Amino acid sequence: MPRIISKIKSLVFKKKRVPLACEMSLDSTHTHTDACFVEIAPLSIVELFQSQGCESCPPAIPAIHKATDHNPNILLLSYDVTYWDGRSGWKDTHGNSTWDARQRAYVMKWGRQGIFTPQVIIDGISDGVGRQEGEVNDILAKAVEVRNNMELSVGLEKASGADLKIASETAETEKYDVLLVTYDPKAETVKIGGGPNKGKKVVHKNVVKDVLKIDEWEGGNTTVALPNFGADGFERVALLQQGEGGQIVAAAKV
């Protein structure tokens, strides 16, 4: 079992166990640990940060998929991080260092010292490993509770043509980012060729291809022009997020 070279202490097992999560500190020395329409937001965004090089991901991902499949009020977005590449001996086929930064933004916003995979973050509010379906539901319940107690009331809607409507009774508020997330809706099975998961097959769903900031919103009703997508086979969702690592207060498929 790999030993940690950071502030995070590892657990020692006599027998090989699959860790609940693969964790990493935010300092320069790190490795695996052994622990490896609600009114204002009709669509809950479940962001899954995962890695083909993390031995905790293959057993957890099916439960996360099960908890998020077949629910029109939940959208799973999968981000493959790269910080296990090299350390695991396998380069993630969907890895993108941009997603490392997105995950770190959440962790730093919450004042934490380390990051881990798999990590499920719902609406930028609540998070956990999501190893079991019930855990994902608990994380979702916490997010919904926070969301329902928000004073800000805002909604997103795809208008006719290539426009996105933002509607709110709040005339003025702090600045929010209007993001356009592009993802591949097709499920893909990847056979991992190296590292701790060598020989295992992992199913990827809704793999994120791009996150583009298209505008900013500071309250009131407004319309945002959407870029021309073309027929590329991908799907997109618009998010209204309170800056990097902030809460997602509204979302709509476009």
ZALUM-942615 format. One record per residue (C-alpha): residue in three letters; chain; y, x, z. Coordinates in Angstrom, 1 decimal. Example, Ala and Ser with C-alpha at 12.3 -4.5 7.8 and 13.67 -1.06 7.14 Angstrom:
+------+-------+--------+--------+--------+
! resn ! chain !      Y !      X !      Z !
+------+-------+--------+--------+--------+
!  Ala !     A !   -4.5 !   12.3 !    7.8 !
!  Ser !     A !   -1.1 !   13.7 !    7.1 !
+------+-------+--------+--------+--------+
***
This chain:
+------+-------+--------+--------+--------+
! resn ! chain !      Y !      X !      Z !
+------+-------+--------+--------+--------+
!  Met !     A !    0.0 !    0.0 !    0.0 !
!  Pro !     A !    3.3 !    1.5 !   -0.9 !
!  Arg !     A !    5.5 !    2.7 !    1.9 !
!  Ile !     A !    9.2 !    1.8 !    2.2 !
!  Ile !     A !   11.9 !    4.4 !    2.1 !
!  Ser !     A !   14.8 !    2.3 !    3.4 !
!  Lys !     A !   16.0 !    0.3 !    6.4 !
!  Ile !     A !   13.4 !   -2.3 !    5.8 !
!  Lys !     A !   10.2 !   -1.7 !    7.9 !
!  Ser !     A !    6.8 !   -2.4 !    6.4 !
!  Leu !     A !    3.9 !   -4.1 !    8.0 !
!  Val !     A !    0.6 !   -2.2 !    8.0 !
!  Phe !     A !   -2.7 !   -4.0 !    7.2 !
!  Lys !     A !   -6.2 !   -2.6 !    7.5 !
!  Lys !     A !   -7.1 !   -4.6 !    4.4 !
!  Lys !     A !   -5.2 !   -4.9 !    1.1 !
!  Arg !     A !   -3.2 !   -8.1 !    1.1 !
!  Val !     A !   -0.8 !   -9.6 !   -1.5 !
!  Pro !     A !    2.6 !   -9.6 !    0.1 !
!  Leu !     A !    4.6 !  -12.8 !    0.4 !
!  Ala !     A !    7.5 !  -11.0 !   -1.3 !
!  Cys !     A !    8.4 !   -7.7 !   -2.9 !
!  Glu !     A !   11.5 !   -6.6 !   -1.1 !
!  Met !     A !   14.2 !   -4.0 !   -1.8 !
!  Ser !     A !   17.1 !   -2.8 !    0.2 !
!  Leu !     A !   20.6 !   -2.6 !   -1.4 !
!  Asp !     A !   20.9 !    1.1 !   -0.7 !
!  Ser !     A !   19.9 !    3.9 !   -3.1 !
!  Thr !     A !   16.4 !    4.4 !   -1.7 !
!  His !     A !   14.1 !    1.5 !   -1.9 !
!  Thr !     A !   10.6 !    0.5 !   -2.9 !
!  His !     A !    8.0 !   -2.3 !   -2.2 !
!  Thr !     A !    7.3 !   -3.5 !    1.2 !
!  Asp !     A !    4.1 !   -4.9 !    2.4 !
!  Ala !     A !    5.6 !   -8.4 !    3.1 !
!  Cys !     A !    5.4 !   -7.4 !   -1.4 !
!  Phe !     A !   21.9 !  -37.7 !   -9.7 !
!  Val !     A !   23.0 !  -36.9 !   -6.2 !
!  Glu !     A !   26.6 !  -38.2 !   -6.9 !
!  Ile !     A !   28.2 !  -34.8 !   -7.3 !
!  Ala !     A !   25.3 !  -33.0 !   -8.9 !
!  Pro !     A !   22.6 !  -35.0 !  -10.7 !
!  Leu !     A !   20.9 !  -31.9 !  -11.9 !
!  Ser !     A !   19.6 !  -29.3 !   -9.4 !
!  Ile !     A !   19.4 !  -25.8 !  -10.7 !
!  Val !     A !   16.4 !  -23.7 !   -9.4 !
!  Glu !     A !   16.9 !  -20.0 !  -10.2 !
!  Leu !     A !   13.8 !  -18.0 !  -10.0 !
!  Phe !     A !   14.2 !  -14.2 !   -9.8 !
!  Gln !     A !   10.8 !  -12.6 !  -10.7 !
!  Ser !     A !    9.2 !   -9.4 !  -12.0 !
!  Gln !     A !    6.0 !   -8.6 !  -13.7 !
!  Gly !     A !    5.9 !   -5.4 !  -11.6 !
!  Cys !     A !    5.9 !   -7.3 !   -8.3 !
!  Glu !     A !    2.5 !   -8.0 !   -6.9 !
!  Ser !     A !    3.8 !  -11.0 !   -5.0 !
!  Cys !     A !    4.9 !  -12.9 !   -8.1 !
!  Pro !     A !    1.7 !  -13.9 !   -9.9 !
!  Pro !     A !    0.3 !  -15.9 !   -6.9 !
!  Ala !     A !    3.6 !  -17.6 !   -6.2 !
!  Ile !     A !    4.9 !  -18.5 !   -9.6 !
!  Pro !     A !    2.3 !  -21.3 !  -10.3 !
!  Ala !     A !    3.5 !  -23.1 !   -7.1 !
!  Ile !     A !    7.1 !  -22.8 !   -8.1 !
!  His !     A !    6.3 !  -24.2 !  -11.6 !
!  Lys !     A !    4.4 !  -27.1 !  -10.1 !
!  Ala !     A !    7.3 !  -28.0 !   -7.8 !
!  Thr !     A !    9.8 !  -28.0 !  -10.6 !
!  Asp !     A !    7.8 !  -29.4 !  -13.5 !
!  His !     A !    8.1 !  -33.1 !  -14.6 !
!  Asn !     A !   11.3 !  -33.8 !  -12.5 !
!  Pro !     A !   14.3 !  -34.7 !  -14.7 !
!  Asn !     A !   16.6 !  -33.9 !  -11.8 !
!  Ile !     A !   15.5 !  -30.3 !  -11.5 !
!  Leu !     A !   15.9 !  -27.5 !  -14.0 !
!  Leu !     A !   14.1 !  -24.2 !  -13.5 !
!  Leu !     A !   15.8 !  -21.1 !  -14.9 !
!  Ser !     A !   13.7 !  -17.8 !  -14.8 !
!  Tyr !     A !   15.4 !  -14.4 !  -14.5 !
!  Asp !     A !   13.2 !  -11.3 !  -14.9 !
!  Val !     A !   14.8 !   -8.4 !  -12.9 !
!  Thr !     A !   14.3 !   -4.7 !  -13.7 !
!  Tyr !     A !   14.5 !   -2.9 !  -10.4 !
!  Trp !     A !   10.7 !   -2.8 !  -10.1 !
!  Asp !     A !   10.4 !   -1.2 !  -13.6 !
!  Gly !     A !    9.4 !    2.5 !  -13.2 !
!  Arg !     A !    8.5 !    2.0 !   -9.6 !
!  Ser !     A !    5.6 !   -0.3 !  -10.5 !
!  Gly !     A !    4.5 !    1.7 !  -13.6 !
!  Trp !     A !    5.2 !   -1.3 !  -15.9 !
!  Lys !     A !    8.3 !   -2.3 !  -17.8 !
!  Asp !     A !    8.9 !   -6.1 !  -17.6 !
!  Thr !     A !    8.8 !   -7.6 !  -21.1 !
!  His !     A !   11.7 !  -10.0 !  -20.2 !
!  Gly !     A !   13.6 !   -7.7 !  -17.8 !
!  Asn !     A !   17.4 !   -7.6 !  -18.0 !
!  Ser !     A !   19.5 !   -5.6 !  -15.6 !
!  Thr !     A !   22.2 !   -8.3 !  -15.9 !
!  Trp !     A !   19.9 !  -10.5 !  -13.8 !
!  Asp !     A !   19.6 !   -7.8 !  -11.2 !
!  Ala !     A !   23.4 !   -8.1 !  -10.8 !
!  Arg !     A !   23.3 !  -11.9 !  -10.6 !
!  Gln !     A !   20.7 !  -11.8 !   -7.8 !
!  Arg !     A !   22.6 !   -9.1 !   -5.9 !
!  Ala !     A !   25.8 !  -11.2 !   -6.1 !
!  Tyr !     A !   24.0 !  -14.0 !   -4.2 !
!  Val !     A !   22.6 !  -11.6 !   -1.6 !
!  Met !     A !   25.9 !   -9.9 !   -1.0 !
!  Lys !     A !   27.7 !  -13.2 !   -0.7 !
!  Trp !     A !   25.3 !  -14.1 !    2.1 !
!  Gly !     A !   25.8 !  -10.7 !    3.8 !
!  Arg !     A !   22.2 !   -9.6 !    3.5 !
!  Gln !     A !   20.8 !   -6.1 !    3.3 !
!  Gly !     A !   18.0 !   -6.5 !    0.8 !
!  Ile !     A !   16.7 !   -8.3 !   -2.3 !
!  Phe !     A !   13.2 !   -9.5 !   -3.0 !
!  Thr !     A !   11.0 !  -11.1 !   -5.6 !
!  Pro !     A !   10.0 !  -13.8 !   -6.1 !
!  Gln !     A !   13.2 !  -15.4 !   -4.9 !
!  Val !     A !   14.0 !  -19.1 !   -5.5 !
!  Ile !     A !   17.7 !  -20.0 !   -5.2 !
!  Ile !     A !   18.7 !  -23.6 !   -5.5 !
!  Asp !     A !   22.3 !  -24.6 !   -6.5 !
!  Gly !     A !   23.5 !  -21.2 !   -5.1 !
!  Ile !     A !   23.0 !  -22.7 !   -1.7 !
!  Ser !     A !   19.6 !  -22.2 !   -0.2 !
!  Asp !     A !   16.8 !  -19.8 !   -1.0 !
!  Gly !     A !   13.3 !  -18.6 !   -0.1 !
!  Val !     A !   10.1 !  -17.1 !   -1.6 !
!  Gly !     A !    8.7 !  -20.4 !   -2.8 !
!  Arg !     A !    5.1 !  -19.3 !   -2.4 !
!  Gln !     A !    4.0 !  -22.8 !   -1.8 !
!  Glu !     A !    5.1 !  -26.1 !   -3.4 !
!  Gly !     A !    6.2 !  -27.5 !   -0.1 !
!  Glu !     A !    8.5 !  -24.5 !    0.5 !
!  Val !     A !   10.3 !  -25.1 !   -2.7 !
!  Asn !     A !   10.8 !  -28.8 !   -1.7 !
!  Asp !     A !   12.2 !  -27.6 !    1.7 !
!  Ile !     A !   14.6 !  -25.3 !    0.0 !
!  Leu !     A !   15.7 !  -28.2 !   -2.3 !
!  Ala !     A !   16.2 !  -30.5 !    0.6 !
!  Lys !     A !   18.5 !  -28.0 !    2.3 !
!  Ala !     A !   20.5 !  -27.7 !   -0.9 !
!  Val !     A !   20.8 !  -31.4 !   -1.3 !
!  Glu !     A !   22.0 !  -31.8 !    2.3 !
!  Val !     A !   24.8 !  -29.3 !    1.8 !
!  Arg !     A !   25.7 !  -30.8 !   -1.5 !
!  Asn !     A !   25.9 !  -34.3 !   -0.1 !
!  Asn !     A !   28.3 !  -33.1 !    2.6 !
!  Met !     A !   30.7 !  -31.4 !    0.2 !
!  Glu !     A !   34.3 !  -32.8 !    0.0 !
!  Leu !     A !   34.6 !  -31.8 !   -3.7 !
!  Ser !     A !   33.4 !  -34.5 !   -6.1 !
!  Val !     A !   32.9 !  -33.3 !   -9.6 !
!  Gly !     A !   30.6 !  -33.9 !  -12.6 !
!  Leu !     A !   29.8 !  -32.4 !  -16.0 !
!  Glu !     A !   28.8 !  -34.3 !  -19.1 !
!  Lys !     A !   28.1 !  -33.4 !  -22.7 !
!  Ala !     A !   30.7 !  -35.3 !  -24.8 !
!  Ser !     A !   30.4 !  -36.3 !  -28.4 !
!  Gly !     A !   30.6 !  -33.3 !  -30.7 !
!  Ala !     A !   30.8 !  -29.9 !  -29.2 !
!  Asp !     A !   32.7 !  -30.6 !  -26.0 !
!  Leu !     A !   31.9 !  -30.5 !  -22.3 !
!  Lys !     A !   33.7 !  -33.0 !  -20.0 !
!  Ile !     A !   34.6 !  -32.1 !  -16.5 !
!  Ala !     A !   35.5 !  -35.1 !  -14.3 !
!  Ser !     A !   36.8 !  -35.0 !  -10.8 !
!  Glu !     A !   39.0 !  -36.9 !   -8.4 !
!  Thr !     A !   40.1 !  -33.6 !   -7.0 !
!  Ala !     A !   43.3 !  -32.8 !   -8.8 !
!  Glu !     A !   43.6 !  -29.2 !   -7.6 !
!  Thr !     A !   41.0 !  -26.8 !   -6.1 !
!  Glu !     A !   40.0 !  -23.1 !   -6.1 !
!  Lys !     A !   38.9 !  -21.5 !   -9.3 !
!  Tyr !     A !   35.3 !  -22.2 !  -10.6 !
!  Asp !     A !   33.5 !  -20.6 !  -13.5 !
!  Val !     A !   32.3 !  -22.7 !  -16.4 !
!  Leu !     A !   29.0 !  -21.0 !  -17.5 !
!  Leu !     A !   26.7 !  -21.7 !  -20.4 !
!  Val !     A !   23.1 !  -20.6 !  -19.8 !
!  Thr !     A !   20.8 !  -20.2 !  -22.7 !
!  Tyr !     A !   17.1 !  -20.3 !  -22.0 !
!  Asp !     A !   13.8 !  -20.5 !  -23.9 !
!  Pro !     A !   12.0 !  -23.8 !  -23.1 !
!  Lys !     A !    8.7 !  -22.6 !  -24.5 !
!  Ala !     A !    6.1 !  -21.4 !  -22.0 !
!  Glu !     A !    4.8 !  -17.9 !  -22.6 !
!  Thr !     A !    1.7 !  -16.2 !  -21.1 !
!  Val !     A !    2.1 !  -12.4 !  -20.7 !
!  Lys !     A !   -0.8 !  -10.1 !  -20.0 !
!  Ile !     A !    0.5 !   -7.3 !  -17.8 !
!  Gly !     A !   -0.6 !   -3.9 !  -19.0 !
!  Gly !     A !    0.2 !   -1.7 !  -16.0 !
!  Gly !     A !    1.3 !   -1.5 !  -12.4 !
!  Pro !     A !    0.0 !   -3.5 !   -9.5 !
!  Asn !     A !   -0.6 !   -6.5 !  -11.7 !
!  Lys !     A !   -2.5 !   -4.7 !  -14.4 !
!  Gly !     A !   -4.8 !   -7.1 !  -16.3 !
!  Lys !     A !   -3.2 !  -10.2 !  -14.7 !
!  Lys !     A !   -1.7 !  -13.0 !  -16.8 !
!  Val !     A !    1.6 !  -14.5 !  -15.8 !
!  Val !     A !    3.1 !  -17.7 !  -17.3 !
!  His !     A !    6.8 !  -17.6 !  -18.0 !
!  Lys !     A !    8.8 !  -20.8 !  -18.2 !
!  Asn !     A !   12.5 !  -21.3 !  -19.1 !
!  Val !     A !   13.2 !  -17.6 !  -19.4 !
!  Val !     A !   17.0 !  -17.1 !  -19.4 !
!  Lys !     A !   18.4 !  -15.3 !  -22.5 !
!  Asp !     A !   22.1 !  -15.3 !  -21.8 !
!  Val !     A !   24.7 !  -16.4 !  -19.3 !
!  Leu !     A !   28.2 !  -16.8 !  -20.8 !
!  Lys !     A !   31.4 !  -17.7 !  -19.1 !
!  Ile !     A !   33.2 !  -20.1 !  -21.4 !
!  Asp !     A !   36.1 !  -21.2 !  -19.2 !
!  Glu !     A !   37.5 !  -21.7 !  -15.7 !
!  Trp !     A !   38.2 !  -25.0 !  -13.9 !
!  Glu !     A !   40.7 !  -25.6 !  -11.0 !
!  Gly !     A !   40.5 !  -29.3 !  -10.6 !
!  Gly !     A !   41.1 !  -32.6 !  -12.4 !
!  Asn !     A !   39.7 !  -33.9 !  -15.6 !
!  Thr !     A !   39.4 !  -31.6 !  -18.6 !
!  Thr !     A !   37.4 !  -30.9 !  -21.7 !
!  Val !     A !   35.9 !  -27.6 !  -22.6 !
!  Ala !     A !   34.9 !  -26.6 !  -26.2 !
!  Leu !     A !   31.3 !  -25.4 !  -26.5 !
!  Pro !     A !   30.5 !  -22.6 !  -28.8 !
!  Asn !     A !   28.4 !  -23.2 !  -31.9 !
!  Phe !     A !   24.8 !  -22.7 !  -31.0 !
!  Gly !     A !   23.0 !  -23.0 !  -34.3 !
!  Ala !     A !   19.3 !  -24.0 !  -34.6 !
!  Asp !     A !   17.8 !  -21.1 !  -32.6 !
!  Gly !     A !   15.1 !  -22.9 !  -30.7 !
!  Phe !     A !   16.7 !  -22.3 !  -27.4 !
!  Glu !     A !   18.1 !  -24.9 !  -24.9 !
!  Arg !     A !   21.3 !  -24.7 !  -22.9 !
!  Val !     A !   22.8 !  -25.9 !  -19.6 !
!  Ala !     A !   26.4 !  -25.8 !  -18.4 !
!  Leu !     A !   27.1 !  -24.8 !  -14.8 !
!  Leu !     A !   30.2 !  -25.1 !  -12.7 !
!  Gln !     A !   29.9 !  -22.3 !  -10.2 !
!  Gln !     A !   32.2 !  -21.0 !   -7.4 !
!  Gly !     A !   32.4 !  -17.5 !   -8.7 !
!  Glu !     A !   29.7 !  -14.8 !   -8.7 !
!  Gly !     A !   27.1 !  -15.6 !   -6.1 !
!  Gly !     A !   28.8 !  -18.9 !   -5.3 !
!  Gln !     A !   27.6 !  -22.5 !   -5.1 !
!  Ile !     A !   26.7 !  -24.4 !   -8.2 !
!  Val !     A !   28.6 !  -27.7 !   -7.8 !
!  Ala !     A !   27.6 !  -29.4 !  -11.1 !
!  Ala !     A !   25.3 !  -28.9 !  -14.0 !
!  Ala !     A !   24.5 !  -30.7 !  -17.3 !
!  Lys !     A !   22.2 !  -30.0 !  -20.2 !
!  Val !     A !   24.1 !  -29.5 !  -23.4 !
+------+-------+--------+--------+--------+
***
